[in-house]
Amino acid sequence: SQKIEQNSEALNIQEGKTATLTCNYTNYSPAYLQWYRQDPGRGPVFLLLIRENEKEKRKERLKVTFDTTLKQSLFHITASQPADSATYLCASSSNTGKLIFGQGTTLQVKP
Amino acid sequence: NAGVTQTPKFQVLKTGQSMTLQCAQDMNHEYMSWYRQDPGMGLRLIHYSVGAGITDQGEVPNGYNVSRSTTEDFPLRLLSAAPSQTSVYFCASSYDREEQYFGPGTRLTVT
């Protein structure tokens, strides 16, 4: 079955460092991948979308890559700040056009 | 714009009771969907709609009904609540099935 997997272990990093989160997909080839941020008790908020023909996309301190050979997307936050602490969700289009979400990775940025 | 609104924010039901979770959006989006979020499971699609009068099942539709009589509203009905339906429910809308706008969520407990 089509699956998206993110590292379920929390990622703890020091302020100022680059955070890198991983999203792997199996058994399908998504047309695009999306990344969302979710704060406790709130709904997810869209951050970035990258299409299969794009290798990299940037938005301010955020960078997303899409490697169709490795079947993987990496999400980077450079110069991380405590305010970046949240859960980050990866999502992709399935073959039926529906959105599939990963379970999310919690990022904790320590001052 | 209010974006996507959901009511109620919290609800406690007894097993066997029925209720409707309300969702409305004021962005004139054709695409709307309902997700449930459980610890360690990520967001799972329950039902979705690509326009007024058109609905389809997602990954976990059993025990839930939807209808879409207007572009703005997409209510989710629990027919006979079960403890397994204890979860946080999110409604989302989008213009083109890509960038999703999520509501604040409804936290439902079934005892």
Chai-1 contact restraints between the chains, C-beta under 6 A:
chainA,res_idxA,chainB,res_idxB,connection_type,confidence,min_distance_angstrom,max_distance_angstrom,comment,restraint_id
A,G43,B,F90,contact,1.0,0.0,6.0,A-B,restraint_1
A,G43,B,F102,contact,1.0,0.0,6.0,A-B,restraint_2
A,G43,B,G103,contact,1.0,0.0,6.0,A-B,restraint_3
A,G43,B,P104,contact,1.0,0.0,6.0,A-B,restraint_4
A,G43,B,G105,contact,1.0,0.0,6.0,A-B,restraint_5
A,P44,B,F102,contact,1.0,0.0,6.0,A-B,restraint_6
A,F46,B,E99,contact,1.0,0.0,6.0,A-B,restraint_7
A,L49,B,E98,contact,1.0,0.0,6.0,A-B,restraint_8
A,K98,B,L45,contact,1.0,0.0,6.0,A-B,restraint_9
A,F101,B,G42,contact,1.0,0.0,6.0,A-B,restraint_10
A,F101,B,L43,contact,1.0,0.0,6.0,A-B,restraint_11
A,G102,B,G42,contact,1.0,0.0,6.0,A-B,restraint_12
A,Q103,B,G40,contact,1.0,0.0,6.0,A-B,restraint_13
A,Q103,B,G42,contact,1.0,0.0,6.0,A-B,restraint_14
